[in-house]
């Protein structure tokens, strides 16, 4: 774009501010006709097309027909133009411009984004059905764009008037941790209609988080949780989650109401026993959900919750959270907490996500000594550590397995010590080699 063209465009903008859109259109249209192909022409074409959409329909249609052939067109410029129109309240014009861009990008990478922009424009124009259809098309086109696909699905949930369809979209989106609070609220509310009790429990977890703020979203989250408790037959896990939510928010009357309704799975209006709570949390984690809110009281329930939180954080690849929970578990064990099988499982799962923190927890569990063994035995955990290159932890666990006479553990320990012994000999560490080989020989007897 030449200097004169730039001056003409700037003059057109000033004219638009002073005299209106028609004057700007009369100034810029001749400049467009005289320009050669390129990014500058494409930007001017877009600007003239937006002006024409507002004041000169025949010219707009001619410009729209020529837009797909504009080689220098950039989708980001069109998105910015649509966003500006929506901010100004010109939703109908935004729909026109978005439709032209969808035609230009059809079958290309930017089609999903263009359809998403068209859906937003239709939504702003009050056409919820049209918006939903565009969101569905954008969702299919964004198959290889997970971030955009998630944004599309959130908007689709927000405009869908069919509770079952919205719930089917909303459930897999949870917990949507890094999304705006209003989006999280909309998705959680939609997921409350899911047929699966664990999806509904995950939605209650999100409402619990949102209700901790002091804004309008927090008030709506609490109200929606109360409405769910009042109007829906609750499964035990939902009752557990709702109790925790209302306890955190200081609403004893809501807890009493849950008890009075008697909507636990077995119909009994009484507190869920601790063992049943632990089973519900474990089942939720197995199904890909969170373990729910942290128990208020200390004891085995707290230890079990921390172990499940570690497993869930590792599966969700939230490394910082997993590391923090591993440190918490280590502190609990060092402070005298009973060694639970779930803690061994958590340490095993965390080896890949946070090896140093998992190693600290494993060491603390071994030092404590008293309590439950790992669910699959010390040998299986030893193999995991040896595969990760942690010789000291692996050998210590193998020795524990051999002492408890786990099947095959003495043979595996002897084989590992023999290998390490010959390696020590090759490296010139004579005393280490003799000690390792003697121990391996004793185990093989």
The 8 nearest C-alpha neighbors of each residue, nearest first, counted from 0:
[[1, 39, 4, 5, 2, 40, 34, 38],
 [2, 0, 4, 3, 5, 6, 39, 34],
 [1, 3, 5, 4, 6, 0, 7, 8],
 [2, 4, 6, 5, 1, 7, 0, 8],
 [3, 5, 7, 1, 6, 2, 0, 8],
 [6, 4, 2, 8, 7, 3, 9, 1],
 [7, 5, 3, 9, 4, 8, 10, 2],
 [6, 8, 10, 4, 5, 9, 11, 3],
 [7, 9, 11, 5, 10, 6, 4, 12],
 [10, 8, 12, 6, 11, 7, 5, 13],
 [9, 11, 7, 13, 8, 12, 6, 14],
 [10, 12, 23, 8, 14, 9, 13, 26],
 [13, 11, 15, 9, 14, 10, 8, 16],
 [12, 14, 10, 16, 15, 11, 17, 9],
 [15, 13, 11, 17, 18, 12, 16, 23],
 [14, 16, 19, 20, 23, 12, 13, 18],
 [15, 17, 13, 14, 19, 18, 12, 20],
 [18, 16, 14, 15, 19, 13, 12, 22],
 [17, 19, 14, 15, 16, 22, 20, 23],
 [20, 18, 15, 21, 22, 16, 17, 14],
 [19, 21, 15, 23, 22, 24, 50, 54],
 [22, 20, 24, 23, 19, 25, 54, 15],
 [21, 23, 25, 24, 20, 19, 18, 14],
 [24, 22, 11, 15, 20, 26, 21, 14],
 [23, 25, 21, 27, 26, 22, 28, 20],
 [24, 26, 22, 23, 28, 27, 21, 29],
 [25, 27, 23, 24, 11, 28, 22, 29],
 [26, 28, 30, 24, 29, 25, 11, 23],
 [27, 29, 31, 30, 25, 24, 26, 47],
 [30, 28, 32, 31, 27, 33, 26, 25],
 [29, 31, 27, 33, 28, 32, 34, 4],
 [32, 30, 28, 29, 34, 33, 27, 43],
 [31, 33, 29, 30, 34, 28, 35, 27],
 [32, 34, 30, 31, 29, 35, 28, 4],
 [35, 33, 31, 32, 40, 30, 36, 0],
 [34, 36, 37, 40, 33, 0, 32, 31],
 [37, 35, 40, 34, 71, 70, 38, 41],
 [36, 38, 71, 40, 39, 41, 35, 70],
 [37, 39, 71, 41, 40, 42, 72, 36],
 [40, 38, 0, 42, 41, 37, 43, 71],
 [39, 41, 43, 37, 42, 38, 36, 44],
 [42, 40, 44, 72, 38, 71, 39, 43],
 [43, 41, 45, 39, 44, 40, 38, 46],
 [42, 44, 46, 40, 45, 41, 47, 39],
 [45, 43, 41, 47, 42, 46, 40, 48],
 [46, 44, 48, 42, 43, 47, 49, 41],
 [45, 47, 43, 49, 48, 44, 42, 50],
 [46, 48, 50, 44, 49, 45, 51, 43],
 [47, 49, 45, 51, 46, 50, 59, 62],
 [50, 48, 52, 46, 51, 47, 45, 53],
 [51, 49, 47, 53, 48, 52, 20, 24],
 [50, 52, 55, 59, 48, 54, 53, 49],
 [53, 51, 49, 59, 50, 56, 54, 48],
 [52, 54, 51, 50, 55, 92, 49, 56],
 [55, 53, 51, 52, 56, 50, 21, 20],
 [56, 54, 51, 58, 57, 52, 59, 53],
 [55, 57, 59, 58, 52, 51, 60, 54],
 [58, 56, 60, 59, 55, 61, 51, 62],
 [57, 59, 61, 60, 56, 55, 51, 62],
 [60, 58, 51, 56, 62, 52, 57, 61],
 [59, 61, 63, 57, 62, 58, 64, 56],
 [60, 62, 58, 64, 59, 63, 57, 65],
 [61, 63, 59, 65, 64, 60, 48, 66],
 [64, 62, 60, 66, 65, 61, 59, 99],
 [63, 65, 61, 62, 66, 60, 67, 99],
 [66, 64, 62, 63, 68, 67, 61, 69],
 [65, 67, 63, 69, 68, 64, 62, 103],
 [68, 66, 103, 69, 65, 102, 64, 100],
 [67, 69, 66, 65, 70, 103, 64, 72],
 [70, 68, 66, 67, 72, 71, 41, 65],
 [71, 69, 72, 68, 37, 36, 41, 38],
 [70, 72, 38, 37, 41, 69, 73, 36],
 [73, 71, 41, 70, 69, 38, 74, 42],
 [74, 72, 75, 76, 71, 77, 41, 38],
 [73, 75, 77, 76, 78, 72, 109, 113],
 [74, 76, 78, 77, 73, 79, 80, 72],
 [77, 75, 79, 74, 78, 73, 80, 42],
 [78, 76, 80, 74, 79, 75, 81, 73],
 [79, 77, 75, 81, 80, 76, 82, 74],
 [78, 80, 82, 76, 77, 81, 83, 75],
 [79, 81, 77, 83, 78, 82, 76, 84],
 [82, 80, 84, 78, 93, 83, 79, 77],
 [81, 83, 79, 85, 84, 80, 78, 86],
 [84, 82, 86, 80, 81, 85, 79, 87],
 [85, 83, 89, 81, 87, 82, 86, 93],
 [84, 86, 88, 82, 87, 90, 83, 89],
 [85, 87, 83, 88, 84, 82, 89, 81],
 [88, 86, 84, 85, 89, 83, 90, 82],
 [87, 89, 85, 86, 90, 84, 123, 91],
 [88, 90, 84, 85, 92, 87, 91, 93],
 [91, 89, 93, 124, 85, 92, 88, 120],
 [92, 90, 94, 93, 89, 124, 95, 120],
 [91, 93, 95, 94, 90, 89, 52, 96],
 [94, 92, 90, 96, 81, 91, 95, 120],
 [93, 95, 97, 91, 120, 92, 96, 117],
 [96, 94, 92, 98, 93, 97, 99, 91],
 [95, 97, 93, 99, 98, 94, 92, 100],
 [98, 96, 117, 100, 94, 99, 95, 93],
 [97, 99, 101, 95, 100, 96, 94, 102],
 [98, 100, 102, 96, 97, 101, 63, 103],
 [101, 99, 103, 97, 102, 98, 104, 113],
 [102, 100, 98, 104, 113, 103, 99, 105],
 [101, 103, 99, 100, 105, 104, 98, 67],
 [102, 104, 67, 100, 101, 105, 99, 66],
 [105, 103, 110, 101, 107, 102, 109, 100],
 [106, 104, 110, 102, 107, 103, 101, 109],
 [105, 107, 104, 110, 108, 109, 140, 103],
 [108, 106, 104, 109, 105, 110, 111, 103],
 [107, 109, 110, 106, 111, 104, 140, 112],
 [110, 108, 112, 111, 107, 104, 113, 74],
 [109, 111, 104, 113, 105, 112, 107, 108],
 [112, 110, 137, 140, 114, 141, 113, 109],
 [111, 113, 115, 109, 114, 110, 116, 137],
 [114, 112, 110, 116, 101, 115, 111, 109],
 [115, 113, 117, 111, 137, 116, 112, 133],
 [114, 116, 112, 118, 113, 117, 137, 134],
 [117, 115, 113, 119, 114, 118, 112, 120],
 [118, 116, 114, 97, 120, 115, 119, 94],
 [117, 119, 130, 115, 133, 121, 116, 120],
 [118, 120, 122, 116, 117, 121, 123, 115],
 [121, 119, 117, 123, 94, 122, 118, 90],
 [122, 120, 124, 118, 130, 126, 123, 119],
 [121, 123, 119, 125, 130, 127, 124, 126],
 [124, 122, 120, 121, 125, 90, 119, 85],
 [123, 125, 121, 90, 122, 126, 91, 120],
 [124, 126, 122, 123, 127, 121, 130, 120],
 [125, 127, 121, 129, 122, 128, 124, 130],
 [128, 126, 130, 122, 129, 125, 158, 131],
 [127, 129, 131, 130, 126, 132, 158, 159],
 [130, 128, 132, 126, 131, 127, 121, 133],
 [129, 131, 118, 127, 121, 133, 122, 128],
 [130, 132, 134, 128, 129, 133, 155, 127],
 [131, 133, 129, 135, 130, 134, 128, 136],
 [134, 132, 136, 118, 130, 135, 131, 114],
 [135, 133, 137, 131, 136, 132, 155, 118],
 [134, 136, 138, 132, 133, 137, 131, 139],
 [137, 135, 133, 139, 134, 138, 140, 132],
 [138, 136, 111, 134, 140, 114, 135, 139],
 [139, 137, 135, 141, 148, 136, 140, 134],
 [138, 140, 136, 137, 141, 142, 135, 111],
 [139, 141, 111, 137, 138, 142, 136, 110],
 [142, 140, 144, 138, 111, 148, 143, 139],
 [141, 143, 140, 144, 139, 138, 145, 148],
 [144, 142, 141, 145, 140, 148, 147, 146],
 [143, 145, 141, 147, 142, 146, 148, 140],
 [146, 144, 148, 147, 143, 149, 142, 141],
 [145, 147, 149, 148, 144, 150, 151, 141],
 [148, 146, 150, 149, 145, 144, 151, 141],
 [147, 149, 145, 151, 141, 138, 146, 150],
 [148, 150, 152, 146, 151, 147, 145, 153],
 [151, 149, 147, 153, 152, 148, 154, 146],
 [150, 152, 148, 154, 149, 153, 134, 138],
 [151, 153, 155, 149, 154, 150, 148, 156],
 [154, 152, 150, 156, 155, 151, 149, 157],
 [153, 155, 157, 151, 156, 152, 150, 158],
 [156, 154, 152, 157, 153, 158, 131, 134],
 [157, 155, 165, 153, 154, 159, 158, 152],
 [156, 158, 154, 155, 159, 185, 153, 186],
 [159, 157, 155, 156, 127, 131, 160, 154],
 [160, 158, 156, 161, 157, 165, 155, 131],
 [159, 161, 162, 158, 165, 164, 157, 156],
 [160, 162, 164, 159, 163, 165, 166, 158],
 [163, 161, 165, 164, 166, 160, 192, 189],
 [164, 162, 166, 165, 161, 167, 192, 193],
 [163, 165, 167, 161, 166, 162, 168, 159],
 [164, 166, 156, 162, 168, 167, 163, 159],
 [165, 167, 190, 169, 189, 163, 193, 168],
 [166, 168, 164, 165, 169, 170, 163, 193],
 [169, 167, 165, 166, 170, 164, 156, 171],
 [168, 170, 166, 186, 190, 172, 167, 171],
 [169, 171, 190, 172, 198, 173, 167, 168],
 [172, 170, 173, 169, 168, 167, 198, 174],
 [173, 171, 169, 170, 175, 174, 168, 149],
 [174, 172, 175, 171, 170, 169, 201, 202],
 [173, 175, 176, 172, 205, 201, 202, 183],
 [176, 174, 173, 178, 177, 172, 183, 186],
 [175, 177, 174, 178, 173, 183, 179, 205],
 [176, 178, 175, 179, 174, 180, 183, 182],
 [179, 177, 175, 176, 183, 180, 182, 181],
 [180, 178, 182, 181, 183, 177, 176, 184],
 [179, 181, 183, 182, 184, 178, 216, 209],
 [180, 182, 184, 183, 179, 185, 216, 178],
 [183, 181, 185, 184, 179, 180, 186, 178],
 [182, 184, 180, 186, 181, 185, 187, 175],
 [183, 185, 181, 187, 182, 186, 188, 180],
 [186, 184, 182, 188, 183, 187, 157, 189],
 [185, 187, 189, 183, 169, 188, 184, 190],
 [188, 186, 202, 190, 184, 189, 185, 183],
 [187, 189, 185, 191, 190, 186, 184, 202],
 [188, 190, 166, 186, 187, 191, 192, 165],
 [191, 189, 166, 187, 170, 192, 193, 169],
 [190, 192, 199, 188, 189, 193, 202, 187],
 [191, 193, 190, 166, 189, 194, 162, 163],
 [194, 192, 166, 190, 195, 191, 199, 198],
 [193, 195, 192, 196, 198, 199, 166, 191],
 [196, 194, 198, 193, 197, 199, 192, 200],
 [195, 197, 199, 198, 200, 194, 234, 237],
 [198, 196, 200, 199, 195, 283, 201, 288],
 [197, 199, 201, 200, 195, 196, 170, 202],
 [200, 198, 191, 202, 196, 197, 201, 190],
 [199, 201, 197, 203, 237, 202, 198, 196],
 [202, 200, 204, 198, 199, 203, 197, 288],
 [201, 203, 187, 199, 205, 200, 204, 190],
 [202, 204, 206, 200, 205, 201, 207, 199],
 [205, 203, 207, 201, 202, 206, 291, 200],
 [204, 206, 208, 202, 207, 203, 209, 174],
 [207, 205, 203, 209, 220, 208, 204, 210],
 [206, 208, 204, 210, 205, 244, 209, 203],
 [209, 207, 205, 206, 210, 211, 204, 212],
 [208, 210, 206, 217, 211, 207, 212, 205],
 [209, 211, 217, 207, 220, 212, 221, 208],
 [212, 210, 209, 208, 217, 213, 207, 248],
 [213, 211, 217, 210, 214, 209, 216, 208],
 [212, 214, 217, 211, 215, 218, 210, 216],
 [215, 213, 217, 216, 212, 218, 210, 219],
 [214, 216, 218, 217, 219, 213, 212, 220],
 [215, 217, 219, 214, 218, 220, 181, 209],
 [218, 216, 210, 220, 209, 212, 214, 215],
 [217, 219, 215, 221, 220, 216, 222, 210],
 [218, 220, 222, 216, 217, 221, 223, 215],
 [221, 219, 217, 206, 223, 210, 218, 222],
 [220, 222, 224, 218, 223, 219, 210, 225],
 [223, 221, 219, 225, 224, 220, 226, 218],
 [222, 224, 226, 220, 225, 221, 219, 227],
 [223, 225, 227, 221, 226, 222, 220, 228],
 [226, 224, 222, 228, 223, 227, 229, 221],
 [225, 227, 223, 229, 228, 224, 230, 222],
 [228, 226, 224, 230, 229, 225, 231, 223],
 [229, 227, 225, 226, 230, 231, 224, 257],
 [228, 230, 226, 227, 231, 225, 257, 256],
 [229, 231, 227, 228, 226, 232, 225, 233],
 [230, 232, 227, 233, 228, 229, 226, 262],
 [233, 231, 262, 234, 230, 228, 263, 229],
 [234, 232, 262, 237, 231, 263, 238, 235],
 [233, 235, 264, 237, 263, 236, 238, 196],
 [236, 234, 263, 238, 264, 237, 239, 233],
 [235, 237, 239, 238, 234, 279, 240, 200],
 [238, 236, 240, 200, 234, 239, 235, 233],
 [239, 237, 235, 241, 236, 240, 242, 233],
 [238, 240, 236, 242, 237, 241, 235, 243],
 [241, 239, 237, 243, 242, 238, 244, 236],
 [242, 240, 244, 238, 243, 239, 237, 245],
 [241, 243, 239, 245, 244, 240, 254, 238],
 [242, 244, 246, 240, 241, 245, 247, 239],
 [245, 243, 241, 247, 207, 242, 246, 240],
 [246, 244, 248, 250, 242, 247, 243, 249],
 [245, 247, 243, 249, 248, 244, 242, 250],
 [248, 246, 244, 245, 249, 243, 250, 207],
 [247, 249, 245, 246, 250, 244, 211, 210],
 [248, 250, 246, 247, 245, 251, 244, 252],
 [249, 251, 245, 252, 253, 248, 246, 254],
 [252, 250, 254, 253, 249, 255, 246, 245],
 [251, 253, 255, 254, 250, 256, 257, 245],
 [252, 254, 256, 255, 251, 250, 257, 245],
 [255, 253, 251, 257, 256, 252, 242, 258],
 [256, 254, 252, 258, 253, 257, 259, 251],
 [255, 257, 253, 259, 254, 258, 252, 260],
 [258, 256, 254, 260, 255, 259, 253, 261],
 [259, 257, 268, 255, 261, 256, 260, 269],
 [260, 258, 256, 261, 257, 255, 268, 262],
 [259, 261, 257, 258, 262, 256, 268, 229],
 [262, 260, 268, 258, 259, 266, 267, 263],
 [263, 261, 233, 260, 232, 266, 264, 268],
 [264, 262, 235, 266, 234, 265, 261, 233],
 [263, 265, 234, 235, 266, 262, 233, 267],
 [266, 264, 263, 267, 262, 235, 261, 234],
 [265, 267, 263, 261, 262, 264, 268, 260],
 [268, 266, 261, 265, 269, 263, 262, 264],
 [269, 267, 261, 258, 259, 266, 263, 262],
 [270, 268, 267, 258, 271, 261, 263, 259],
 [269, 271, 272, 268, 258, 239, 267, 273],
 [270, 272, 275, 276, 269, 273, 239, 235],
 [273, 271, 275, 274, 270, 276, 277, 269],
 [272, 274, 276, 275, 277, 271, 300, 278],
 [273, 275, 277, 276, 272, 278, 300, 271],
 [276, 274, 278, 272, 277, 273, 279, 271],
 [275, 277, 273, 279, 278, 274, 280, 272],
 [278, 276, 280, 274, 275, 279, 281, 273],
 [277, 279, 275, 281, 276, 280, 282, 274],
 [280, 278, 276, 282, 277, 281, 236, 275],
 [279, 281, 290, 283, 277, 278, 282, 276],
 [282, 280, 278, 284, 283, 279, 277, 285],
 [283, 281, 285, 279, 280, 284, 278, 286],
 [282, 284, 288, 280, 286, 281, 285, 197],
 [285, 283, 288, 287, 281, 286, 282, 289],
 [286, 284, 282, 283, 287, 281, 288, 280],
 [285, 287, 283, 284, 288, 282, 197, 281],
 [288, 286, 284, 285, 283, 289, 311, 314],
 [287, 289, 284, 283, 286, 201, 290, 197],
 [288, 290, 291, 284, 311, 283, 201, 287],
 [291, 289, 280, 284, 308, 307, 283, 288],
 [290, 292, 289, 204, 293, 240, 280, 201],
 [293, 291, 294, 243, 290, 204, 240, 244],
 [292, 294, 295, 291, 304, 301, 305, 290],
 [295, 293, 296, 301, 292, 300, 304, 297],
 [294, 296, 293, 297, 301, 243, 292, 247],
 [297, 295, 294, 298, 301, 300, 293, 299],
 [298, 296, 301, 295, 300, 299, 294, 302],
 [297, 299, 300, 301, 302, 296, 336, 337],
 [298, 300, 302, 301, 303, 297, 337, 336],
 [301, 299, 303, 298, 302, 304, 294, 277],
 [300, 302, 304, 297, 299, 303, 298, 294],
 [303, 301, 299, 305, 304, 300, 306, 298],
 [304, 302, 306, 300, 301, 305, 299, 307],
 [303, 305, 301, 307, 306, 302, 308, 300],
 [306, 304, 308, 302, 307, 303, 301, 309],
 [307, 305, 303, 342, 309, 345, 308, 304],
 [306, 308, 310, 304, 309, 305, 290, 311],
 [307, 309, 305, 311, 306, 310, 312, 304],
 [310, 308, 321, 312, 306, 307, 311, 324],
 [309, 311, 307, 313, 308, 345, 312, 314],
 [310, 312, 308, 314, 313, 309, 307, 289],
 [313, 311, 315, 317, 321, 309, 314, 310],
 [314, 312, 316, 310, 315, 311, 321, 317],
 [313, 315, 311, 316, 312, 310, 317, 287],
 [314, 316, 312, 313, 317, 311, 318, 310],
 [317, 315, 313, 314, 318, 312, 352, 321],
 [318, 316, 312, 315, 320, 319, 313, 321],
 [317, 319, 321, 320, 316, 322, 352, 313],
 [320, 318, 322, 321, 317, 323, 312, 324],
 [319, 321, 323, 322, 318, 317, 324, 312],
 [322, 320, 318, 309, 324, 312, 319, 323],
 [321, 323, 325, 319, 320, 324, 318, 356],
 [322, 324, 320, 326, 325, 321, 319, 327],
 [325, 323, 327, 321, 326, 322, 309, 328],
 [326, 324, 328, 322, 327, 323, 356, 321],
 [325, 327, 329, 323, 324, 328, 330, 322],
 [326, 328, 324, 330, 325, 329, 331, 323],
 [327, 329, 325, 331, 330, 326, 324, 332],
 [330, 328, 360, 326, 332, 331, 327, 333],
 [329, 331, 333, 327, 328, 332, 334, 326],
 [330, 332, 334, 328, 336, 329, 333, 327],
 [333, 331, 336, 329, 334, 335, 330, 328],
 [334, 332, 330, 335, 331, 329, 363, 336],
 [335, 333, 331, 332, 330, 336, 329, 337],
 [334, 336, 332, 333, 337, 331, 367, 330],
 [337, 335, 332, 331, 334, 338, 333, 298],
 [336, 338, 370, 339, 335, 332, 369, 299],
 [337, 339, 370, 371, 336, 369, 364, 340],
 [340, 338, 341, 371, 342, 337, 370, 343],
 [339, 341, 373, 371, 343, 342, 372, 374],
 [342, 340, 344, 339, 343, 306, 345, 303],
 [343, 341, 345, 306, 344, 340, 339, 346],
 [342, 344, 346, 373, 340, 345, 341, 347],
 [345, 343, 341, 347, 342, 346, 348, 340],
 [344, 346, 342, 348, 306, 347, 343, 310],
 [345, 347, 357, 343, 349, 344, 348, 342],
 [348, 346, 344, 345, 349, 350, 343, 380],
 [347, 349, 345, 346, 350, 344, 310, 313],
 [350, 348, 352, 346, 347, 351, 353, 357],
 [351, 349, 354, 357, 347, 352, 348, 353],
 [350, 352, 349, 353, 354, 348, 387, 347],
 [353, 351, 349, 350, 313, 318, 354, 316],
 [354, 352, 356, 349, 355, 350, 351, 357],
 [355, 353, 350, 357, 356, 358, 351, 352],
 [354, 356, 358, 357, 353, 359, 350, 360],
 [357, 355, 359, 358, 354, 353, 325, 322],
 [358, 356, 354, 346, 360, 359, 355, 350],
 [357, 359, 361, 355, 356, 360, 354, 362],
 [358, 360, 356, 362, 357, 361, 363, 355],
 [359, 361, 329, 363, 357, 362, 358, 364],
 [362, 360, 358, 364, 363, 359, 357, 365],
 [363, 361, 365, 359, 364, 360, 366, 358],
 [362, 364, 360, 366, 361, 365, 367, 359],
 [365, 363, 361, 367, 362, 366, 360, 368],
 [364, 366, 362, 368, 367, 363, 361, 396],
 [367, 365, 363, 368, 364, 362, 361, 369],
 [368, 366, 364, 365, 369, 363, 332, 338],
 [367, 369, 365, 366, 364, 370, 338, 363],
 [370, 368, 367, 338, 371, 337, 364, 365],
 [369, 371, 338, 337, 339, 368, 372, 340],
 [370, 372, 340, 339, 338, 373, 369, 337],
 [373, 371, 340, 374, 376, 370, 377, 343],
 [372, 374, 376, 340, 343, 375, 377, 344],
 [375, 373, 376, 340, 372, 344, 343, 341],
 [376, 374, 373, 379, 377, 380, 378, 372],
 [375, 377, 373, 378, 374, 379, 372, 380],
 [376, 378, 400, 380, 379, 396, 373, 381],
 [377, 379, 381, 376, 380, 397, 400, 382],
 [378, 380, 382, 381, 377, 376, 375, 383],
 [379, 381, 383, 377, 382, 378, 347, 384],
 [380, 382, 393, 378, 396, 384, 379, 383],
 [383, 381, 385, 379, 380, 384, 386, 378],
 [384, 382, 380, 386, 381, 385, 387, 379],
 [383, 385, 387, 393, 381, 389, 386, 382],
 [384, 386, 393, 388, 382, 389, 387, 383],
 [387, 385, 383, 384, 388, 382, 389, 381],
 [386, 388, 384, 385, 389, 383, 350, 351],
 [387, 389, 385, 386, 390, 384, 393, 383],
 [390, 388, 384, 385, 387, 392, 391, 393],
 [389, 391, 393, 385, 392, 388, 394, 384],
 [392, 390, 394, 393, 389, 395, 385, 396],
 [393, 391, 395, 394, 390, 389, 396, 384],
 [394, 392, 381, 385, 384, 390, 396, 391],
 [395, 393, 397, 396, 391, 392, 390, 398],
 [394, 396, 398, 392, 397, 393, 391, 399],
 [395, 397, 399, 381, 393, 398, 394, 377],
 [398, 396, 400, 394, 399, 395, 378, 381],
 [397, 399, 401, 395, 400, 396, 394, 402],
 [398, 400, 396, 402, 397, 401, 403, 395],
 [401, 399, 397, 377, 403, 398, 405, 402],
 [402, 400, 404, 409, 408, 398, 403, 399],
 [401, 403, 399, 404, 400, 398, 405, 409],
 [402, 404, 400, 401, 405, 399, 398, 408],
 [405, 403, 401, 402, 400, 406, 408, 409],
 [404, 406, 400, 408, 403, 401, 407, 376],
 [407, 405, 408, 404, 409, 401, 400, 378],
 [406, 408, 410, 409, 411, 405, 404, 401],
 [407, 409, 401, 411, 410, 405, 406, 400],
 [410, 408, 401, 412, 411, 407, 442, 413],
 [409, 411, 413, 407, 408, 412, 414, 443],
 [412, 410, 414, 408, 413, 409, 415, 407],
 [413, 411, 409, 415, 414, 410, 397, 408],
 [412, 414, 439, 410, 416, 411, 415, 442],
 [415, 413, 411, 417, 412, 416, 410, 418],
 [414, 416, 412, 418, 417, 413, 411, 419],
 [417, 415, 419, 413, 418, 414, 435, 439],
 [416, 418, 420, 414, 436, 415, 419, 439],
 [419, 417, 415, 420, 416, 421, 422, 414],
 [418, 420, 422, 416, 417, 421, 423, 415],
 [421, 419, 432, 417, 435, 423, 436, 422],
 [420, 422, 424, 423, 418, 419, 425, 417],
 [421, 423, 419, 425, 420, 424, 418, 426],
 [424, 422, 432, 426, 420, 428, 421, 425],
 [423, 425, 421, 427, 432, 426, 422, 428],
 [426, 424, 422, 423, 427, 421, 428, 420],
 [425, 427, 423, 424, 428, 422, 429, 421],
 [426, 428, 424, 425, 429, 423, 432, 422],
 [429, 427, 423, 424, 431, 426, 430, 432],
 [430, 428, 432, 431, 424, 427, 433, 423],
 [429, 431, 433, 432, 428, 434, 424, 423],
 [432, 430, 434, 433, 429, 428, 435, 423],
 [431, 433, 420, 423, 429, 424, 435, 430],
 [432, 434, 430, 436, 431, 435, 437, 429],
 [435, 433, 431, 437, 432, 436, 438, 430],
 [436, 434, 420, 438, 432, 437, 416, 433],
 [435, 437, 439, 433, 420, 417, 438, 434],
 [438, 436, 440, 434, 439, 435, 433, 441],
 [439, 437, 441, 435, 436, 440, 434, 442],
 [438, 440, 413, 436, 442, 437, 441, 416],
 [441, 439, 437, 443, 438, 442, 436, 444],
 [442, 440, 438, 443, 439, 444, 437, 413],
 [441, 443, 439, 440, 444, 413, 409, 438],
 [444, 442, 440, 441, 439, 413, 410, 409],
 [443, 442, 441, 440, 439, 410, 409, 413]]
